[in-house]
Amino acid sequence: MSISLIGLDADDTLWHSESHFVATEQRFMELLSPWIESEEAASHLLETERENLRLFGYGIKGFTLSMIETGLAASDGQISSAALGEIVTWGKELLAHPVELLPDVVETIDRLASVGYRLALITKGDLFHQEAKVAESGLADRFEAVEILSEKSPANYQRVLDRMNVSAAEFLMVGNSVPSDVLPVVELGGQAVHVPYHVTWGHERAEGERGNWHELSSIAELPALLGQ
């Protein structure tokens, strides 16, 4: 591989994230059980989240507002103010949840840096919360750049590459989401590595997709893929 810059996703690539959302969503399903079955409630919530992305963007705040909206709709307005307050509390708990690094992350990043790769952390979501997580992770100083995008589109990736003066052919993106971390980069002419997390948000799934990218079971396998 003729790679000079490696981009690393954050949520569910460097640290745990979606598993916390899943646990909260399960509590939400229980809250709505008097009015709606769990499977239907989950589908309703996902659709609400998708519709709200253009207004709220990605992250816990949009997720919390979408739970409130779903709860009001599913209960036909019967959900109590106390239950709505509980949903808000869950959102605050998610925002305050400590950063938990995934296995082998620090060792892998340090190995890649030691052999001369330029490293960038490229994530998306709520700017305030992502900045807080990056700072808490203790990883910020290991990256030449930290980019927090509103959306991981080809155009936004290209702007990152332009700022770092790197061509797409010299860029490798590593992440857990095919739609966000793989497809936009491949479209630009870059290379990508998919490292699946054990759970994936419905909006980030790409069922049936397979293409010209690499698949690893762990980030620890990345140096070997690069011949290091």
N, C-alpha and C positions, 0 to 999 in steps of 0.2 A: 504494500500500500504506500502510495506517495502522499502521506498525510503530514501536515504541519500543525493543524489546529484540531483539537478534539473538544467538542461541545458535550457537556453532561447535563441531562435533565436533573431536576431536584426531587420533586415529590414522587415517591415510589421507585426512584432510581438511586438516590443517595440516602433518603430517609423515608420512614413509614408515613403514609398519609391516608390512602383510600381505606385502609382497614378501620381507621377511626370514624370515617364517614359511615361505613357499613354498620358499625356498632350503634351509632346514633340513629341511623335509618331503621334499624330493628326496633329500637325503643319507640320510634315514631309510628311504626306499623301497629305496635301494641296499643298506642294511644288512640289510634283511629279504629281499632277493632270493633267498637260498638256500631260503626256505620259502614265499614267497607272491609272486604277481604284483603289480606296482606299483599297478594300478588297484584290485585287491581290497584291498591294504594301505591305500591312501588312503581307501577307503570304510570300512574297519574303524576307522581312526584317527578319522575324522569322527564316526562313531557313538559311539565311546568318549568323545570330547570332549563330545558332546551329553549323554550320560548322566552325565558327571562335572561338568557345569556347576553343578548344585544343590549339589555338595560343594565344588568348588574355585573356582567363579566363572570369570570371564574372565581371560585373560592368559597369560603365558609359563609360569608355574609349573604351572598346570593342563595346559597343552599338553605340557610336559615329562613330567609324571606320566602323562598319557594315552599318550604315545609309549612309555614303559616298560611300561605295562599292555598295550598293543597288541603290543609286541615279545614279551612273555612268552606271550601267547595265540597269536599267529601262529606262533611257533616251538615251541609245545607245551612251553615251559620250557627249550628247548635254547639259547636265546640266552646268550652268555657274560657273565660279570661285567664283562669288559673292554668289551664292546659297550654294556652298560647304563651303564657309567661314561662312555663316549663320549657317550651321549644326555644325561647330566647336564651334561657339558661344553658341549654345544650350547646347552642351556638357559641356562647361565651366560653364554655368548657373546651370546645374544639379549638378556639383561638388561643387559649392559654395552655393547650397540651404541649408538654415538652418535646423537643426534637429528639427522635430516636434514630440514630444512624443504622443503616443496613449493614450486614456483615461484609467485611473485606473492603469497604469503601475507602477508608483512610489509606490502607496499604496499597490499594490499586492506584489511587490518585498520586501518591508519593512515588510509586514506581514509574508511572508515565512521565511525571515531571523530571525525574532523575535522568531519564534518557533523552530529554530535550523537547518533548512535545509541549506546545503552547496549549493551555487549558482555559476553557470558558464555561462558566455555569450559565445555562440558558433555560429559564423556567418561564412559566406564565401564571397569571392569577392576580390577586389583590396585591398591589404594590406594598402597602404598609405591612401586611402579614408576611409576605414573602421576604421582605427585607429583614423582618424580625427573625424569621426562621434561619435565614442565611447567617445572620450574626450569631444566633444561639448555637448553630451547628459547629462552629469553630473551624469551618472550612474556607471561609472567605479569602484568607490570605494565600491560599493555595491556587487561586485562580487569577489569571491575568485580567479577566473581565467577568463581571456578573451582569447578566442581561435579564430583566424581568419584562416579559412581553405581554401585551393584552391578548394576543392570539399568535399561535405558531404557524404562520402562513409563509409561503415561499418568499413573499415580498419582505416580511419582517426578518426572516433568516438572512436574506440578501443584504439588508441594511446592517445587520450585525457583521457579516463578512466584509462589507465595504469599510466599516469603521475599523476593523482589525486588519484591513489590507491583505485579505486572503481570498484566493479564488475558490469557487465551489469544489473544484477537482481536488483541492488540498484539504477539504473539510470532512470530518467524520463526526456524526451526531450519535449519541448513545442515550437511549431512554426506554421507558416501559410502554409507551403509547405508539402504536403504528400510525394512527391519523395525525398525531402531533409531532412525534420525534423522528419518524421515518419517511412517510410519503412526501411531505413538503421538501425535505432535503434531497431525496432522490430526484424529485421533479427539477430541482435546481442543477442537478449534475453532481451532487455530492454523494458521499457514502454514509450508510447508517447501520447501526447495530441495535437490534431489538432485544431487550432484557426483560422478559415478562415479570410482572409482579403477581402475587398469588390471587389478587382480586383486581378487577378493572371496572371502573365506572362505565355505565352503559353508553355514555356519549363518546367514550374513547375506544370502544370496541370496533374492530374492522373484521367482521366475520367473513371468512372465505378469502381474505386478502393474502396474497403471497407474491413476492416479487424479488427484485435484485437487491437484497440486503442480507445482512448477517443476523443470525439468531444465536444467542448465548443463554445458558441457564443461570449464569451468575456473572456479576461485574468482575469477579476475580479472574475470569477467563479472558478478559480483554487484552492484557499485555501479551499473552501467548498468540492471540489472533493477529496482533500487530508485529509478531516476531520478536517480542522482548521477553 
